[in-house]
Amino acid sequence: MAALAGNGTALPERPVSPASQLDADVLWRIFDAQATSRHLDAVARELQAAGRGFYTIGSSGHESNALVAEALRPSDPALLHYRSGAFYLARAAQVEGTTPVRDVLQGLMCATGEPIAGGRHKVFGNAALSVIPQTSTIASHLPRAVGLALSLHRARRLGAADRQPGVSPAGSHAGSPNSSPGTSPAVSPAEWPADALVVCSFGDASVNHSTAAGAINAAINTAFRGLPVPVLFVCEDNGYGISVPTPDGWIEAAYGNRPNLRYLEADGADVAATMQAASDAAAHVRNTRQPAFLHLRTVRFGGHAGSDAEISYRTPSQVAADYARDPILGTARLLAERGVPGDELVRRYRDRRAVVDTTLAGLGEVRTLASAAEVMAPQAPRTPERVAARAVELAGLPIGTSGTGEYGSGAGSTAHEAGQPERTLAEAINATLASALEQERKVILFGEDVGRKGGVYGVTRGLQRRFGAARVFDTLLDEQSILGLGLGAGLAGLLPVPEIQYLAYLHNAEDQLRGEAASLSFFSQAQYRNPMVVRIAGLAYQKGFGGHFHNDNAVGVLRDIPGVVVACPARADDAAGMLRTCLAAADVDGTVSAFLEPIALYHTRDLHDDGDGAWLARDTGAHVPVGRARVHGDGTDLTIVTFGNGVPMSLRVASRLEQQGVAARVVDLRWLAPLPVEDIVREAQASGRVVVADETRHSGGVGEGVVTALVEAGFSGPVTRVASYDSFVPLGRAAHHVLLGEDDIEAAANELARKAGKLRD
């Protein structure tokens, strides 16, 4: 088929006729997609053997998924399994101007000219085809797929669908360096039609993972509540998870009789039955806006990947038996029944190989990524000036107002501050969220208990009543689904602010940040993004409550995710400015932020003495640039670098040191990733002596990064670090034995001061 070589014509935006009306044209389209996919698998192994290719997980035996593509529209968002090659090729045949063979070949060779990942990974993705790139390991993309399905209607209802970040009004995607001239997506994410459905494909082994189970459960639960969730799950069941067989009948037993989930099945070798099942599934999802599960039985040829010696766990007779169920033969049989001679089928099959070979020869020696800077360019795009301007808007200040200086600077900031009451940390977060909801209709808040209750600690209290349940709402008790909803909502054009109730609860879902949220811009060259601000209540020091699930100081898992911003405000004014910055960065740059809120400081009012109100603060309306610290004091004897709960503790220590003649300054990092290295080094040099007060654990804690930054900058003064122990946080008073305490900070500061002759013994 000509479209597979890149010069096809667009087909109507409708499902093909059901199986009973399969004609020769449809069958030829299917055959071409299947045969080309098979040839690409063979070439992948040839390229690897020649040292030119780097990926050999193929789609051979799974080519019946081309029929699923035929049953759908190119405007239906697709999140594909790594064996969905024929689906990709069949969909490409529906859109004029696409070059799928060239694209897949470049992906195999990690070529920078590959239009979606640009040489960073071999993925199926193309904005023109509404194929959102996924690495699809262990079904990690299913929560996002469900989140997108849930968000399509909500985004349209809120008027946010025409404001998808990264998409220009013309439909061409911002940040796409390899887009062909004159080529733009047939349907951009901003234009997904009202009856679009989301399709996601995955393997039979992955369906057992908690990610898949949770995502499918979330879809069913949502449908049970009567809400639209138009998602089509396609389980491509080849019977194996690498070498481990899936029990016969397991998929049907697990998903064949679930409430609010239409279950259909077909043998991929039976083209007519597969077309009928795929068409029925698509019609059900599109018309009812409810989920369906298509169980597509397939085979797997060539083992799991090029390195998999399948004969070590399968007998020759088992392998041979599968060839009778080759989906390409199934399509060929139907064509033969319609009078197509066998030699014409063979010629057509060989012609598809010739197309692949000709395309490969035309590529020649491809260019690959040549530097770290080039590799990382789309990982976390940053436009600080635009973010600053957007933050001003989210503060409700007039456009053109400064609002970008430090607290209290700039006329606009002062005017804003004058009308603001002094607030606690929790009150400031609530007020800032309210302002964002008021200024930007696409902002949505969700999580466990955030709606009617207003959160466990009252941080979102009153917001649902004020802005409605479409924008502030409760979710299932499942962190994977909460983050998946955020990922999908961002794709739909919304600005999601999910809440994870406690930091400890993030750990069962953190791959949704690491493997999905942080990687989407990287694998799509910023053509697709998932703007998101994840609010996380965390850290320790809660009084009268605790245990390691409510007092968790494990921040390392967030800090090592490439591109993710980690914010940790300690004061009300910082919280307001930093939250606006995170929201603005999400909106403008597609940034994923983890907004870590110290629970113990939520309602703190006093600093030094009961009733002094010294920890309350007014929102100045100022913008807080990502990666900039805040400095309290100007002492030249000692610098204390800290964050979170360590800030008020360090300020109290500094006050006591001052009474002994030691002038200390306290640096509040505010941003844990990226660290404010420039500020750390400058403030360290101002005194020549540094105490790092780190409430996270000694091993893997934030302080390690601070000390490393000082060493790498050539700071030669004395540095000491005090941190919490490498321990879980126990219940009750025992917590004080393992957590960083004020006395630890003071002892370290006194020791440095004594060695410098600033403090007498």
N, C-alpha and C positions, 0 to 999 in steps of 0.2 A: 504494500500500500504506500502511495506516494507520501502521505503525511508522515510516515516513519522516517523518511529521508529529509523531512523538513519543509515540504511545500504542499501540504495538504489543504483541504478546504474545511471550513467550519460546518459542523452538523447541527441540526435543530436542537434547541435546549429542551429536550423531553426524553423520557425513557424510551428505549426501543420497544418494539412490539413484544408481547409475551412469547414464551417459548413456542406456542402453537403457530406463531406467525414468523418464525425465524426464516429469513430468506437468504439467498446466496450473498447479497451484499453485506448483510450483517455477519454472516459466517466468515466471509473473506476478511472482514475487519478483525474479527476475533482471531482467525488463523494467523494473520500477519503479526498481530501483537504477540501472540504466543510464540510463534517461531522466532521472531526477532529477540524476544526475551531469552529464549533457549540459547540462541547463538551468542548473545552477550555474555551469558554465563560461561560458555566455552572459551570465549575470548578473554574473559577475566582471568582464567587459569593460565592461558597461554601468555598473557602479559606478565603475570607473576613469575612464570618460569623464565621469561626473558629479562626479568629484573625491571620491567617497566610498569608493573601494576602492583597494587597493595591491598586488594580486597577480593575475596573469593566466596563470600556467602551468597549463594545464588538462589534463584527462584524456580529452578528446574523441578517440575512436578506440581508446582503451585499455579500454573498458568491459567487455571480456571478462574482466577480472580479477575481476568480480563472481562468476564461476563458481568461481574459486579460493576465494573466501570461502565459497561454498556447500559446497565440498568439505572445509572445515575446521570447527573449533569455535571459539566465542568465547573459550574458555580456552586457545587456542594463541597464544602471544605473537607479535605481528606487528610487523615493522619495515618500513615501507612507503615505496616510491618516491613521488615527488611527483605522479605520474600515476595513483595507485591510488585515485582518488576513488570509483569504483563498488565496489571492494572494501570501502572504509570504510562505504559506505551499506548494502551487503549484509550486512556483519557487524552493523551497528547494528540491522538488522531482526531479528536473532536474540536481542536482549537487551531486555527490557521496560524502558520508561521512558526510553530514550535519545532525544535530539533532534538527530540528525545534520544536518538541513538548517539549523537554527538555529545549530548549532555552526560549520559551514563558513562560513555567511554572516558570522558574527561574526569568524571568522578572516580573511576577505577584507578586512574593514573595520578590523582591528586593535582590536577591542572588548575591553575588560577583562572582559566577561562570558563570553568564549569560555573553555570549561572546562579546556583543557589549557595553552595558552601565555599566556592572559590578555592578548592584544593584543601580544605580543612578536614573533610571527612567525605566518605561516599554515602550520601543519603538521597532518598527520593524527595525532591522538593522543587516547586516551581510556582511562583506567584501567579503566572498566567493561567495555571491549571488549578488554582486554589489547593495545591498540595503543600501542606505545611511541613517543613523538614523535621524528621524525628529520628533519633537513634533507636528508639523502640525496644530498648533492652528491658527484659522482664516486664513488659507491658507498662512501662513508666509513662507512656503518653496517654493512657486511658483516662486518668483524672482530668487532664487538659481537654480531651475530647468531650467528656461529659460537661465540663465547665463551659466550653464554647457552645454546646447545644443548649444549655440552660440560659446562656447569656444572649443568644440571638434575639429572642423576643424582648428581653428586658432592655437591651441596647436600643432596639427600634422604638420601644415605648418611651424611653427616656430621651430620644432624639440624639443619641450618641453615635449611631452607626455611620453618620457622615463625618465623624471626627476621629477616625482611626489614626493614631500616631504613626508617622512614617509613610503615609500614603498621600500622594499629591492629588488634587482634585481631578487631574487627568487620568488617574489610575496607575501612573508609573510610581514605583516605590522608591522612596528616598534611600540613599545609601547603597544603591545597587550599582557597583562599579562596572559590572560585566554585562549589563543589559544591552541587547542588540539595538542599534539605531532603528528607530521607527517601530520597535516592538514594545507593546504595553500589554498588561494583563487583560484577558477578555473580561474577567470579572475581578475587581479588586476586593480585598476584605471589606472595604467600606460599602461595597455594593452587593453583598450577598443578599439574594432576594428573600422576600418574606416567607416563602415556603421552602427555603433551603434546609437541607439536613446535613448532619455531620456523620461521616463514615470513618471508622477506625478499624484497622485489621491487626491481628496478633496471632501468635501460635498457640497450640493446644497445651504446651508445657507452661507457658506464661500465664495461662488462665488460672493457675493454682496460686500465683503470687498474690500477696495481700493487696498489692496495688490494683490488680485487675479485679479481685473480689470486691474491694472497697468501692471502686469506680462503678462497677455494674450495680452494686447494691445502692449506691447513691442515685443512679438513674432510676432504678425501680422505686425507691422510696419517694423520689420527687414525683414520678408518675402517679404513685398511689395517692399523693396529696392533690392530684388534679392539675399539676403545673406542666407546661410544655417542656419536653426534653427530647427533641427530635434527633436521636443518635442511633446509628446502625452499627452494631458490633458484628464484626466478621471474624470468626475464629477459623483460621486456616489450619486444619487438623491433619498433620502428616503422620501422627502416631508416635512421634519421638521428641524428646527434649535432649538434643545432642545424641546421647546413647541410651537414655532412659526411656523405656516405652510408656506411653499413656495407656492406662487400662481400657480395654474395649468397653464402650458404652458410658465411659465416665462423663464426657462432655454433655451428653443428653441427660444423664442422670442429674448432673449438677445444675443445668440451665434449661432443661426441657419442660419444666413445669413450675416456673417462677411467676408469681403474680405480677401483672402489669409489664410483662416482657414477652412479646410475641417471639416464639421460637420456630425457626424453619431450618431444614437441613437438606443437603443435596450432596451427591457424589460428583466431584468435579470432573470425572471421566464421562459423565452423562451430561452433554451440553444442553439438551433441551430441558432437563430437570433443573439444572443449575440456573439457566436463564429464567425459568419460571419462578424458582425460589427467590432469586435476586430481585426480580421485578416485583414480586409480591411483598418482599421485605421493604423495598424502597417505597412502594405505594403506601404500605401501612404507616411507615414513619412519616412520610410527607403529608399524608392526609389526616392522620390522628394526632401528630406531634408527640407520639409516644415511642418508646424504644423498642427495638427488635434485635434479635440475636440470630444471625445466619451462621449455622454450623456447616462449613464447607469442608468436606472430607477430601483430602489431597494425598499425594505421595511425595516423597523426597528423593530426588536422584542426585548422586554424587556426594552423599554424606552431608554433614552439617556445614563444612567449609573445606577449603583446599587441604588443610592439615588433618582432617578427620578421616582416619582409616576405618570406614564403616564395616569392613569385613571382620573387624575385631569383635563386633557385637551383633552382627547379622549374618545369617547363613546365605550362601549363594542362591538357594532356592527362594528365600524371602526377598532378596533383592530382585531376582528375575520376575517374581510374581507381580511386582509393582509395575513392571513395564506394560503389562496388559491394561493398566489403568492410566496410561499416559493421556493427559488432557488434550494434547495436540492431536493424538490419534483419534480421540473422540470427535473433535471438530472435523478432522479429515474424513471420517466415516460419514458424517452428515452431508458434507460437500459431495462425497462420492454418491450418496443416495440421491442427490439432486443432479446427477449426471456429469459431474466433473471427473475427467479421466485421471487415473492414477499418476501418469507421467506428468500431467499438468500440476498436480499437487507436489510432486517431487521437485519440479522446476521452480515452483513458487517458493518452496522451502529453501532451496539453494539460492534463489534470488535474494531472500532475506539475509542470508550469510554474505552475499556479495555486497549488499548495502552496508552491512557492518564493516566489512573489510575495506570498502572504498572510503567510508567515513573515517576509519582509523588511519588509512594511508594519507588522507587529506590533512589530518591533524599534525602529522610529522612528530618532531620532538617538542613536546608541550613544555610550557613554562610552569615551574612549581614555585611555591612560596620561598622567598629568598632571604627573609630576615625575621627576627622576632617581632619587630615593629609591624611588619606586614601581616604576620600571623595574627597578631592581637588587635589589629586596627578595628574590626567590627565587634570586638568583645564587649566593650562598654563605651560607646560614643559619648563624649562629653562636650557640651556647649555652655560653659558657665555663664556667659553674658545673657543668653536667652533664658536660662534657668532663673537667674536673678530677676529678670523682668517678669517672668511668670509668677514667681513667688510674691512679688509686689501685688499682682492682680489677685492672687489667692488670699492675700491679707485684706482685700477689700479697699486698697488704697487707689487713688486715681492713677491712671497710666502716666508715667513720666515722673512720679514721685521717686525719690532716692531709695530709701528703704534698704539699701545694700550695705550700709556701714555697720560697724559694731554697735552694740546696744546704746541707744540714746543719741546717736549721731545722725545728722541729717534732719532737715526741717520736717519732712514727711514722717519720719519715725517718731519725732518728738510729739507731733500732733496726734499721731495714733496712740502713743503711750498715755497722753493726757486723758484720754477717754476710757482707759482700761483700768479695771480694779486690780488690786494685788491678788494673786491666785496661787494655789498650790500646783504642784506638778500635774496632778490628775485633772484639776480644773482647767489648766492651760491647754492640755491635750483635748479635752472636751470642747473648749471654746474654739480651738483651731480647727478641729474637725467640723464643727458647726459652720464656721466661716467658709471652709472649703466646699461643704455641701451647698451652701447658699450661693457661692460664686460660680461653681462649676457643676452643672447638672449630671455630668457623667460620673461623678464620684459616688461610689457605693461602699458601704461598710457592712461586714458580715463576719460571723464566727459563732462560737458557742456562747449563748447567753447575752450577746451584745444588743439584742433588740429590745424586747419589752422590759427585761430586767435591767438593762443598761450595763452589763458586765459584772463580773464577780466583785470588782472594786468600785463600781459605779462610774467608770471612766466614760462610758457612752450613754449615761443616763439622760433620758429626755430627747435623744436624737431621733429615735423612731417616731415618737409622737409628733415631733416637729416636722420631719421630712418624709415620713411615710414608710410603710413596710416594703415598698419596691426598692428603697435605697438603703435602708438600715434593717437588717434582718438576721434571724438566727439560722444556723445550719445544723447538719448532723454532727454528732460527736465523732468526728473522723478528720484528723488533721490532713491526711492525704487528699481528701475530698475538698477540704477548705482551700488548700493551696491550689488544687486543680481547678477549682472554680475561679480563683484569682487569675490563673494562667489563661483560662478560656475567656474570662470577661475582658481581659486586656486585649486579646485578639479581636474581640467583638467591638472594640472601640470605647469601652468603659475605662474608668480609672479606679481599679479595685483596691480597697484597703481591708484585707483580711486580718483577723485577729487570731493568734495562737494563745490560748488561755494561760499557759505557763511555758517557760523555756524548755522544761523537761519534756513537755508533750511534743515539741518540735522534732525530737530525735527519731521518732518513728516515721517521720514524713520528710526528712531533710533532703532526700534525693529529688523531691519535687523542686527544690531550690537549686541544688547542685547540678543534677542531670537534665533538668527541663528548663527552669526559669533562666538560669545563668547562661545556658548554652544556645538558646534560640537565636539571639542576635549573632552569635559567633558562627552558627551553622547556616545562617541565611544572609550574611553580610548586611545585617540590619534591615533586610526587606520585611522581615516579620519580627515583632518584639512583643514582650509581655510586660508592659508597665505595671508596677505593683509596689505598694508599700505594705510590708507585713509588720503589723504591730505585735510585739511579743512581750508579755509581762514576764519579768525574770529577775535574776540575781537573788541575793539572800538577804538576811538581816530582818526578816519579818518577826515581829514580837508576838508571842503566844500562838504561833502557828509554824509549821515547818515540815521537816522531812525532806528528803532529796527530791521529791516530785514537786514541791512548792518552793523550795529554796535551791535553785540550781545555778551554778556559776560556770557551766561548761559553754564557753563562747567560742572556743577554738574551731568548732565545726562550721561556724559562720564566717570566721575571718579567713579561712583558706579557700573560699569559693571565688574563683576569678570573676571580677567585675561587679560583685555584689557590694553595695554600700552598707556598712553597719554603723548605725547611729545610736548613741547612748546619752541622752540628756540627763542632767542631774537637777537642774533648776527649771522653774516654770517658764522664764523668758527664753532660755535655751530650747526648751521643748517646743514652744510655739514656733520659733524661727526655724529650727531644724526640721520639724514636721512639714512646714510649708516648703522648705527646700527639697525634701524627699518627694513630696507630691509634685512639685514643679519639675524636678528631674525625671520623674516617671512620665509626666505628660509630654515634656519636650524631647527627652533623649531615650525614653523607654527604659529608664533605669529601674533595676530591682533593688529595693532597699529593705533591710531588716531594721526596724525601729525598736530598739531594746529599751523597755521602760522599767526602771528600778522600782519594784513593788514597794519596798520599804520606804521610799521617798514620795510615794503617791500623795499622801495626805500630810506630809511633814510641813510644819509651819515655822518652827523655831530652829535656831542654829546654836547659839551659845547658852541661853537661859530660857527656862519655861516662860512663855508669853512674850518673847522678844520679837516674834514675827519676822525674824531676819532671813528666813528661807522662802518667804513669799516674794513674788516678783510680778511686775507688770509686763505685758507683751508690748514691746516697742514697735512691732511691725517690721523689724529689721530682718534682712536676709542673712542666713548663716551659711557661707560657702562650704561645700563638702571638703573635708580634710583640713579645716582650720580650727585650732584650739582656742580656748579662752583662758586668759591669764588673770588671776586674782592677786593683786598686790605687786609691789616692785622691789621686794627685798633683794639685796645683793649678796647675802651670805649663803643662801641655800635655795635650791629649786626642788619642789615636790611635784612629781608628775603622777597624775592619778586620773580617775574617771568614776562615774556612777556614785555609789555609796561612799567611795573613797574621797569624794570632793568635800562634803561637809566634815568628815572626820579629819581630813588634812587641814582644812581651814581652822578648825578648833586647835589642832596641834600648832599651827602657825601662830595663832593668837597667844598660846602659852610660851612659845619660843620667843616671841616679841617681848614678853615680860621679863625674859632672861637676857635680853640684849641681842638676840639672834634675829635678823631680818630675813624672812623667808617669803618666797612667792609660790603660789600654787597654780599649776598648769592643769586645767581640765581638758583632757584630750577631746572629749565630745564625740569624735569620730574614731571608731575602732578599726574601720577599714574604709578607705585608706587612712592610715595613721597620718597625723599632721606633722610629718617629719621636720619640715622647715621650722615650724614653731617650737618643736621639742628641742632641736639643736640650738636655736637662737636663745631660748630661755635657759638652757643649760649653761651656755657660754656666759650669760649675764651674771651668774653667781659662781660658776666654776665647780659646783658640787651638786650632786643629784641624788635624791631619794625617789625611787619608783615604788609607789604604793598601789599594789595590784590585788584587787579583791578576788580575781579569778585564781585558778590553781597554779601552783608553782611550776608544774610541768605543762607546757602548752598554753600558758596564760598570756594575757595581753602584754604583761611586763617584758616578756622575752623579746617581743617586737620592738619595744621602746629601747631596751638596752642595745639590741642589735643596731638600731638606727643610729644611736650615739656612737657606737664603735665604728660603724661604716663611715660616719661623717668625720672621724678623726678626733672626736672629743677625748681629751686626755685627762680630764679631772676625775676625781673619785666618784664612783657610782655604786650605790647599794640598792638592793631590791628586797622588798618584803611582800609576801603574797600569802594567800590561803594555802592550806596543806593539800596534798594530793589525796583528798578524801571526799566521799559523799558527805552531804550535810545531814547530820543526825537531827532527831527531834528534840525540841526543848532547849534547855540551857547548855547541853553538850555541844551545840553548834558553835559556841564561843571558843571552844578549844581548837577548832580547825579552821575558823574563818579569820581573815585579817582583822586585827583590832586597832583601835586608836593608840593603844599603848605600844603596839609593834611599830607603828609609824613614828611615834615620838621617840622611842628608843633608838631607832635607826637614825633619825635626824640629830638627836643628841650626840651620838657617836661620831657622826661626820663633823658636827660643830666643834666637838672637843679636839679632834685630830687637826682641825684647822685653826685651833687656838681661839675660837669664837665663844667658847663656853668653858667655864671653869668646872673642875671636878668637884 
